[in-house]
Amino acid sequence: MKQPIYIFSDGKLKRRQNTLAFENADGKKKYVPVESTSEPMVPGLAIQY
């Protein structure tokens, strides 16, 4: 079942093959498979590359 993801931190959002890659201001990276995501919800400041 696909679920929305919520990103509340500022950072960079990238798509890498079939994965969403988010890097926050501290340099921590989080990877989420696109197949399990219905929609990204980004109320913070995210720069998309």
Secondary structure as UniProt FT lines:
FT   STRAND          3..6
FT   STRAND          11..16
FT   TURN            17..18
FT   STRAND          19..24
FT   TURN            25..26
FT   STRAND          29..33
FT   HELIX           34..36
FT   STRAND          37..41
FT   STRAND          46..48
//
